[in-house]
Structures are given as C-alpha cells and as structure tokens.
Amino acid sequence: MLSHRLAVLAVVAVAFAPALLRLPHMEVSRSPMQLVPRGHEAGLGFARLLDKFGAGMLWPTKVLVLPPPGETVFSESFFKRVASVVESLPSQLPLSPRYSVQSLVYSSDAGGAIPFATVRAALPELRDAGHGDGAELLCDVAAGAVGMDACQLIRLARQKFVNANGTAMVLNIALDSDPWTPASTRWLHSLRRACEIFGGSTDQYLVVSNPSSVNDTVDGVYASAPLVVLVTGCGVFAIVSASFRSVVVPLRLLPSIALTIIWTYGLAVMVYQDGVLAGLGISCLSPIGHGGIPGVSWVLPPICFTLLTGLCLDYDSYGRGSSSSAWPATRIETRCCWGSAPRGRPSRWRAAS
C-alpha cells in the first residue's frame, strides 16, 4: 500500500513539474488580437491591417483637453498653453516607445506647434466679420500667409479634433510600436501621470482611449485577485465542512483544486507562450502571430479560476459523497450477516457468510 501511494505521488510530481516550473513565467497579454478567432476572416483582416499600418495607428491614445468654463479652444492663449504642454511631454515620458501627436494645435508631421494666426486664416468661423460676401468659403491666404493645401488640412483637423461648439479638443497620439506591450503600458501610465500634473493648471487633460480603458480593467481585475482567491477558499472550506461535517475533507479538497488550477495555467503557458504544440500545425494550439503579443490572454486566468474551482468542487464532492453514502450501507449489511449466523458456528464461518 505504501509503495502504491509513493508511485502515485511520483506520477503526480512528474506530471505537474513542467507546468509548475513554467507558471511563474506567465506573460499576460492585453492585446485584443488574442480574442479574435484565428483563421477567421475578421482575424485575417486585423492581421493585414496590423502588417500594413501598425498597431499604433490602429489603437491610438487620445487625450481630451478641456479649456476653463466660458473659454473655447479657439483662442491664442489656449493654443500656446496646449502647445507648451505637448512640447514638455518628452521630459515626463520614457524615451521608448516613440510617438507622434496630431491635433489642431500641434502636428508632428508639420514639425511642431501650429500658429494660431494660421488656423484663424484657414477657418471661416474665426475671421473678422468684414470677410463676408462668400469669402468665408475660401482660405484667407493673405491674412495668414497660408497655402491652399495647408488650409484644407487645417479645416480637416478642425472637424476631426475639435467638437462642434469648440469647447473640447483631442490630441491624437500614435505610438511607433504595439500599444499592448509592457513598455507601452508603462508609457501610458507615465502619460496619465503627466496629464494629472499638467491638468492641475488652467486646462484639464484626460487620457481616453481603448488601451487606457483595457489597462484600467486589467489592473482592477488582477488587483482584486488575491481577495477573490481568499474569499473563494474560505467559502469552499465552509461549505464542504458543513456538508461533510468534517474539517479533513476540505483540507484535502483545497490542495486538489489548487493543483488542477496550477496545472492548467502552466499548460497554457507552455502551449500559448512557449509553443510546445506549434509543430502540430493547429492554429488554436499555437502562439498568436501577425505581430501580436505572445502570451496568455488576460481574460483566461480569471475565467478559468472560476470554472475550474466549480468543476473540481462538483466532481470531488460527488465522489466523496458517493463513497461516504455507501459506507453505512456496507456496515449494516455486515452486521446483518454476523447477526444471522447460527450459534455454535465458528467465527470464521460467520465472517465468510
């Protein structure tokens, strides 16, 4: 019996060792590409889009700039303040990744800040009342020394980066690398801290984008993970103890659930991060390609924890319940056999009967 138990422990140790060793190296990927069906038309379309334009353009970071109440974005003082903040960002952000800014106030493609006089010359709504009689349909080239091409670009930027009544402006920031990498995530946190610093002055700066919302969600979920695990463990211990009227059963059940979860997480790292099954040629059992971030999607560990805990608790409790319910019946049948044995017969005969 002892040798059998040692053999079982050896088999379990050999089976769980690789997964246990790889579990600390798990990299949680926040890229939406992890959630796109592989081999599907949508996934192939996203892959081509990333290859042609890059992930930074597909998922840009936007900064909402709000002027003080009663002031619009179409003022020279607002233009100077925002341009000064954009030019001060490199001192607050990491050197990598690099980025470009596009807005009505500042354009990296144009070489820096856009003068307010140029914008006023290009936008009819900012010109003097004396420029009527249809002149508002044309660019005032003489007033701002702005060419026709630049005039059209400024009008396009006004439609894209400023709301209708001119009370809000957006800075469009595109990274030169994937915004879902750990380096880009740290850059985004630095940008948010910089916006909090600059937002303490006259204008307000709010980071609003798909990467920022996803990062906030992931950080919130994983920050509450220790509490969720603790509450789940206490709940399982209380329920199983009350059901079986024993504290020994949950003490054996909790390690069994933990080993199953660890093994599953470790296998996920080996398959979707290390690519141990990539040689099979099955896309769903291979690390993600097409410029995506290899690793395990951030939604899988929380979901698998809930599902695996429920499944392990269900099946293990069912097995324990079946074995415990059969034990009293066995004792009753044994007592009946012993009690029905004729007197004077050897105890050996009574036991056999």
RODO-2510 file (C-alpha; in nm, 4 decimals, decimal comma):
residues 353
     n   res          X          Y          Z
     1     m     0,0000     0,0000     0,0000
     2     l     0,2806     0,2403     0,0847
     3     s     0,4632     0,1648    -0,2398
     4     h     0,1428     0,2265    -0,4334
     5     r     0,0984     0,5683    -0,2721
     6     l     0,4601     0,6587    -0,3390
     7     a     0,4173     0,5596    -0,7028
     8     v     0,1073     0,7787    -0,7327
     9     l     0,2915     1,0731    -0,5770
    10     a     0,5824     1,0219    -0,8159
    11     v     0,3493     1,0215    -1,1179
    12     v     0,1748     1,3371    -0,9961
    13     a     0,5082     1,5117    -0,9348
    14     v     0,6373     1,4240    -1,2818
    15     a     0,3114     1,5356    -1,4454
    16     f     0,2877     1,8655    -1,2573
    17     a     0,6560     1,9626    -1,2502
    18     p     0,6845     2,1145    -1,6019
    19     a     0,3663     2,3185    -1,5612
    20     l     0,4679     2,4314    -1,2141
    21     l     0,8100     2,5438    -1,3353
    22     r     0,6651     2,7443    -1,6254
    23     l     0,3825     2,9082    -1,4289
    24     p     0,5966     3,1904    -1,2769
    25     h     0,6970     3,2907    -1,6316
    26     m     0,3411     3,3562    -1,7460
    27     e     0,3065     3,6719    -1,9559
    28     v    -0,0448     3,8134    -1,9606
    29     s    -0,1253     3,9668    -2,2992
    30     r    -0,3693     4,2566    -2,3158
    31     s    -0,3872     4,2642    -2,6945
    32     p    -0,7383     4,2333    -2,8435
    33     m    -0,5828     4,0134    -3,1118
    34     q    -0,5813     3,7328    -2,8550
    35     l    -0,9626     3,7387    -2,8588
    36     v    -1,0086     3,7414    -3,2367
    37     p    -1,0923     3,3950    -3,3804
    38     r    -0,7830     3,2567    -3,5504
    39     g    -0,8182     3,1697    -3,9135
    40     h    -1,1450     3,3636    -3,9310
    41     e    -1,1974     3,6438    -4,1813
    42     a    -1,2027     3,9052    -3,9054
    43     g    -0,8722     3,7796    -3,7663
    44     l    -0,7082     3,7785    -4,1083
    45     g    -0,8355     4,1301    -4,1739
    46     f    -0,6903     4,2575    -3,8472
    47     a    -0,3623     4,0821    -3,9227
    48     r    -0,3335     4,2520    -4,2643
    49     l    -0,4248     4,5870    -4,1113
    50     l    -0,1526     4,5500    -3,8494
    51     d     0,1038     4,4471    -4,1084
    52     k     0,0272     4,7458    -4,3326
    53     f    -0,0298     5,0275    -4,0821
    54     g     0,0976     4,9069    -3,7445
    55     a    -0,0790     4,8623    -3,4126
    56     g    -0,0010     5,2171    -3,3005
    57     m    -0,2206     5,3621    -3,5726
    58     l    -0,4955     5,1056    -3,5193
    59     w    -0,5172     5,1748    -3,1444
    60     p    -0,4074     5,5371    -3,0858
    61     t    -0,4138     5,7096    -2,7500
    62     k    -0,6336     6,0163    -2,7227
    63     v    -0,6025     6,2992    -2,4737
    64     l    -0,9123     6,5096    -2,4186
    65     v    -0,8269     6,8746    -2,3500
    66     l    -1,0928     7,0931    -2,1865
    67     p    -1,0454     7,4710    -2,1557
    68     p    -1,1740     7,6591    -1,8482
    69     p    -1,5504     7,7299    -1,8326
    70     g    -1,6503     8,0192    -2,0531
    71     e    -1,3484     7,9788    -2,2843
    72     t    -1,3297     7,7994    -2,6162
    73     v    -1,0360     7,6267    -2,7802
    74     f    -1,0238     7,8975    -3,0460
    75     s    -0,8077     8,1414    -2,8554
    76     e    -0,4430     8,2248    -2,8904
    77     s    -0,3768     8,1722    -2,5190
    78     f    -0,5269     7,8210    -2,5337
    79     f    -0,3140     7,7333    -2,8353
    80     k     0,0014     7,8479    -2,6577
    81     r    -0,0804     7,6566    -2,3386
    82     v    -0,1545     7,3285    -2,5151
    83     a     0,1488     7,3587    -2,7431
    84     s     0,3668     7,4188    -2,4373
    85     v     0,2283     7,1046    -2,2678
    86     v     0,2863     6,8889    -2,5752
    87     e     0,6420     7,0152    -2,6074
    88     s     0,7011     6,9351    -2,2372
    89     l     0,5778     6,5755    -2,2642
    90     p     0,9155     6,4218    -2,3604
    91     s     1,0552     6,5249    -2,0229
    92     q     0,7770     6,3334    -1,8459
    93     l     0,7657     6,0216    -2,0637
    94     p     1,0096     5,7338    -2,1222
    95     l     1,2373     5,7522    -2,4236
    96     s     1,0735     5,4422    -2,5709
    97     p     0,8402     5,3950    -2,7440
    98     r     0,8455     5,6953    -2,9694
    99     y     0,5225     5,8688    -3,0593
   100     s     0,3668     6,1322    -3,2853
   101     v     0,0994     6,3894    -3,1985
   102     q    -0,1697     6,5156    -3,4315
   103     s    -0,4160     6,7903    -3,3444
   104     l    -0,5315     7,1349    -3,4445
   105     v    -0,2743     7,2873    -3,2094
   106     y     0,0237     7,0610    -3,2723
   107     s     0,1282     6,8310    -3,5538
   108     s     0,4369     6,6159    -3,5539
   109     d     0,4086     6,5815    -3,9325
   110     a     0,4088     6,9613    -3,9677
   111     g     0,7136     6,9933    -3,7458
   112     g     0,5620     7,1241    -3,4230
   113     a     0,3105     7,3788    -3,2994
   114     i     0,0660     7,5316    -3,5456
   115     p     0,0436     7,9133    -3,5093
   116     f    -0,2984     8,0434    -3,4133
   117     a    -0,2794     8,3048    -3,6872
   118     t    -0,2538     8,0288    -3,9461
   119     v    -0,5571     7,8496    -3,8023
   120     r    -0,7549     8,1756    -3,7908
   121     a    -0,6744     8,2442    -4,1537
   122     a    -0,7880     7,8965    -4,2581
   123     l    -1,1160     7,8740    -4,0634
   124     p    -1,4046     8,0989    -4,1732
   125     e    -1,5616     8,0953    -3,8251
   126     l    -1,2557     8,2743    -3,6827
   127     r    -1,2261     8,5531    -3,9386
   128     d    -1,3428     8,9089    -3,8967
   129     a    -1,6967     8,9984    -3,9945
   130     g    -1,5656     9,2070    -4,2853
   131     h    -1,4653     8,8966    -4,4795
   132     g    -1,8195     8,8109    -4,5869
   133     d    -1,9775     8,8054    -4,9296
   134     g    -1,8784     8,4457    -4,9975
   135     a    -1,5178     8,4923    -4,8924
   136     e    -1,5790     8,2568    -4,5997
   137     l    -1,5819     7,9682    -4,8466
   138     l    -1,2209     8,0324    -4,9420
   139     c    -0,8987     8,0357    -4,7449
   140     d    -0,7744     8,3783    -4,6435
   141     v    -0,4270     8,3267    -4,7840
   142     a    -0,3228     8,6866    -4,7460
   143     a    -0,4241     8,7208    -4,3810
   144     g    -0,2324     8,4241    -4,2515
   145     a     0,0179     8,3550    -4,5270
   146     v    -0,1203     8,0029    -4,5530
   147     g    -0,1267     7,7969    -4,8692
   148     m    -0,4336     7,6248    -5,0062
   149     d    -0,3085     7,2749    -4,9132
   150     a    -0,2346     7,3783    -4,5556
   151     c    -0,5719     7,5481    -4,5375
   152     q    -0,7551     7,2300    -4,6309
   153     l    -0,5524     7,0274    -4,3791
   154     i    -0,6379     7,2746    -4,1021
   155     r    -1,0079     7,2546    -4,1879
   156     l    -0,9871     6,8763    -4,1792
   157     a    -0,8091     6,8880    -3,8424
   158     r    -1,0811     7,1182    -3,7073
   159     q    -1,3501     6,8631    -3,7993
   160     k    -1,1508     6,5716    -3,6609
   161     f    -1,0038     6,7059    -3,3364
   162     v    -1,2478     6,9763    -3,2178
   163     n    -1,6148     6,9380    -3,1262
   164     a    -1,8909     7,1402    -3,2896
   165     n    -1,9129     7,4271    -3,0371
   166     g    -1,5378     7,4470    -2,9786
   167     t    -1,5421     7,3571    -2,6101
   168     a    -1,3146     7,0493    -2,6323
   169     m    -1,0113     6,9340    -2,8273
   170     v    -0,8483     6,5950    -2,8766
   171     l    -0,4781     6,5179    -2,9053
   172     n    -0,4285     6,2040    -3,1135
   173     i    -0,1101     6,0224    -3,0059
   174     a     0,0110     5,7252    -3,2123
   175     l     0,2958     5,5042    -3,0919
   176     d     0,5545     5,3609    -3,3280
   177     s     0,5144     5,0183    -3,1628
   178     d     0,2389     4,7922    -3,0370
   179     p     0,0452     4,9777    -2,7619
   180     w    -0,0197     4,6478    -2,5781
   181     t     0,3409     4,5665    -2,4927
   182     p     0,4614     4,6083    -2,1313
   183     a     0,6804     4,9026    -2,2373
   184     s     0,3815     5,0767    -2,3984
   185     t     0,1727     5,0112    -2,0881
   186     r     0,4370     5,1799    -1,8708
   187     w     0,4469     5,4673    -2,1199
   188     l     0,0696     5,5059    -2,0920
   189     h     0,0876     5,5206    -1,7126
   190     s     0,3556     5,7895    -1,7430
   191     l     0,1351     5,9854    -1,9831
   192     r    -0,1526     5,9718    -1,7369
   193     r     0,0677     6,0998    -1,4535
   194     a     0,1929     6,3795    -1,6800
   195     c    -0,1652     6,4750    -1,7687
   196     e    -0,2511     6,4885    -1,3984
   197     i     0,0428     6,7224    -1,3428
   198     f    -0,0437     6,9486    -1,6347
   199     g    -0,4142     6,9286    -1,5578
   200     g    -0,3575     7,0992    -1,2253
   201     s    -0,3165     7,4290    -1,4089
   202     t    -0,5753     7,6040    -1,6247
   203     d    -0,6862     7,3301    -1,8637
   204     q    -0,7906     6,9703    -1,7991
   205     y    -0,6174     6,6745    -1,9669
   206     l    -0,7903     6,3359    -1,9683
   207     v    -0,6477     6,0188    -2,1253
   208     v    -0,9290     5,8396    -2,3070
   209     s    -0,8532     5,5502    -2,5394
   210     n    -0,9002     5,1795    -2,5930
   211     p    -0,5600     5,0867    -2,4434
   212     s    -0,6171     5,3009    -2,1348
   213     s    -0,9629     5,1541    -2,0663
   214     v    -0,8380     4,7971    -2,1156
   215     n    -0,5365     4,8603    -1,8906
   216     d    -0,7614     5,0013    -1,6180
   217     t    -0,9870     4,6963    -1,6411
   218     v    -0,6956     4,4506    -1,6286
   219     d    -0,5298     4,6316    -1,3383
   220     g    -0,8564     4,6343    -1,1442
   221     v    -0,9272     4,2652    -1,2033
   222     y    -0,5801     4,1459    -1,1091
   223     a    -0,5581     4,3798    -0,8099
   224     s    -0,8660     4,2106    -0,6630
   225     a    -0,7395     3,8582    -0,7452
   226     p    -0,5818     3,7866    -0,4008
   227     l    -0,9054     3,8837    -0,2254
   228     v    -1,1114     3,6722    -0,4671
   229     v    -0,8882     3,3688    -0,4078
   230     l    -0,9043     3,4149    -0,0297
   231     v    -1,2827     3,4524    -0,0213
   232     t    -1,3283     3,1560    -0,2566
   233     g    -1,1034     2,9343    -0,0446
   234     c    -1,2850     3,0290     0,2758
   235     g    -1,6215     2,9736     0,1086
   236     v    -1,5220     2,6305    -0,0211
   237     f    -1,3849     2,5342     0,3195
   238     a    -1,7039     2,6418     0,4978
   239     i    -1,9420     2,4743     0,2514
   240     v    -1,7535     2,1446     0,2371
   241     s    -1,7037     2,1364     0,6155
   242     a    -2,0750     2,1897     0,6734
   243     s    -2,1751     1,9335     0,4084
   244     f    -1,9485     1,6504     0,5282
   245     r    -1,9321     1,7606     0,8929
   246     s    -1,5581     1,7295     0,8822
   247     v    -1,2587     1,9611     0,8516
   248     v    -1,0408     1,6895     0,7000
   249     v    -1,2295     1,6682     0,3704
   250     p    -1,1819     2,0391     0,2752
   251     l    -0,8171     2,0225     0,3811
   252     r    -0,7701     1,7518     0,1199
   253     l    -1,0040     1,9168    -0,1352
   254     l    -0,8402     2,2609    -0,1444
   255     p    -0,4921     2,1323    -0,2449
   256     s    -0,6576     1,9177    -0,5129
   257     i    -0,8300     2,2233    -0,6611
   258     a    -0,5072     2,4269    -0,6392
   259     l    -0,3061     2,1582    -0,8200
   260     t    -0,5628     2,1414    -1,1000
   261     i    -0,5585     2,5197    -1,1492
   262     i    -0,1781     2,5333    -1,1407
   263     w    -0,1512     2,2534    -1,3937
   264     t    -0,3984     2,4240    -1,6277
   265     y    -0,2236     2,7611    -1,6066
   266     g     0,1161     2,6007    -1,6593
   267     l    -0,0079     2,4123    -1,9668
   268     a    -0,1485     2,7385    -2,1047
   269     v     0,1966     2,8973    -2,0717
   270     m     0,3628     2,6019    -2,2407
   271     v     0,1146     2,5980    -2,5307
   272     y     0,0350     2,9646    -2,5986
   273     q     0,3613     3,1215    -2,4845
   274     d     0,6324     2,8604    -2,5368
   275     g     0,4644     2,6956    -2,8373
   276     v     0,5290     2,3338    -2,7379
   277     l     0,2452     2,2203    -2,9676
   278     a     0,3161     2,4600    -3,2539
   279     g     0,4649     2,1747    -3,4585
   280     l     0,1188     2,0200    -3,4931
   281     g     0,0162     2,2989    -3,7282
   282     i    -0,3091     2,3680    -3,5419
   283     s    -0,3691     2,7414    -3,5140
   284     c    -0,5697     2,7215    -3,1904
   285     l    -0,2807     2,5367    -3,0205
   286     s    -0,0084     2,7784    -3,1298
   287     p     0,1118     3,1173    -3,0022
   288     i    -0,0543     3,4110    -3,1703
   289     g     0,1288     3,5567    -3,4688
   290     h     0,0757     3,8519    -3,7025
   291     g     0,2546     4,0971    -3,4763
   292     g     0,0518     4,0088    -3,1680
   293     i     0,1998     3,9832    -2,8223
   294     p     0,2673     3,6163    -2,7334
   295     g     0,1259     3,5040    -2,4061
   296     v    -0,1970     3,4130    -2,2341
   297     s    -0,4936     3,6435    -2,2841
   298     w    -0,5695     3,8379    -1,9676
   299     v    -0,9313     3,7154    -1,9560
   300     l    -0,8363     3,3458    -1,9304
   301     p    -0,6892     3,3248    -1,5761
   302     p    -0,9922     3,4857    -1,4024
   303     i    -1,2420     3,2829    -1,6067
   304     c    -1,0525     2,9550    -1,5675
   305     f    -1,0192     3,0075    -1,1923
   306     t    -1,3969     3,0266    -1,1536
   307     l    -1,4735     2,7378    -1,3883
   308     l    -1,2047     2,5045    -1,2550
   309     t    -1,2968     2,5716    -0,8937
   310     g    -1,6595     2,4895    -0,9654
   311     l    -1,5799     2,1749    -1,1638
   312     c    -1,3281     2,0409    -0,9127
   313     l    -1,5618     2,1112    -0,6228
   314     d    -1,8520     1,9436    -0,8016
   315     y    -1,6782     1,6241    -0,9072
   316     d    -1,4674     1,5845    -0,5957
   317     s    -1,7682     1,6414    -0,3706
   318     y    -1,9702     1,3955    -0,5779
   319     g    -1,7020     1,1291    -0,5432
   320     r    -1,6691     1,1896    -0,1726
   321     g    -2,0449     1,1869    -0,1278
   322     s    -2,0858     0,8599    -0,3156
   323     s    -1,8152     0,6825    -0,1149
   324     s    -1,9391     0,8150     0,2184
   325     s    -2,3021     0,7260     0,1441
   326     a    -2,2039     0,3686     0,0555
   327     w    -2,0094     0,3122     0,3787
   328     p    -2,3057     0,2986     0,6236
   329     a    -2,4911     0,0523     0,3989
   330     t    -2,1885    -0,1755     0,3959
   331     r    -2,1722    -0,1694     0,7728
   332     i    -2,5431    -0,2522     0,8030
   333     e    -2,5140    -0,5471     0,5646
   334     t    -2,2123    -0,6774     0,7564
   335     r    -2,3967    -0,6558     1,0851
   336     c    -2,6928    -0,8430     0,9366
   337     c    -2,4688    -1,1237     0,8158
   338     w    -2,2994    -1,1535     1,1513
   339     g    -2,6273    -1,1384     1,3368
   340     s    -2,7920    -1,4077     1,1233
   341     a    -2,5144    -1,6631     1,1712
   342     p    -2,6236    -1,9767     1,3645
   343     r    -2,4983    -2,0179     1,7149
   344     g    -2,2140    -2,2551     1,7699
   345     r    -2,0606    -2,1982     1,4302
   346     p    -1,7021    -2,0785     1,4136
   347     s    -1,6467    -1,7037     1,3867
   348     r    -1,4574    -1,7729     1,0651
   349     w    -1,7758    -1,9171     0,9081
   350     r    -1,9824    -1,6229     1,0295
   351     a    -1,7375    -1,3749     0,8751
   352     a    -1,7413    -1,5610     0,5434
   353     s    -2,1158    -1,5693     0,5373
***
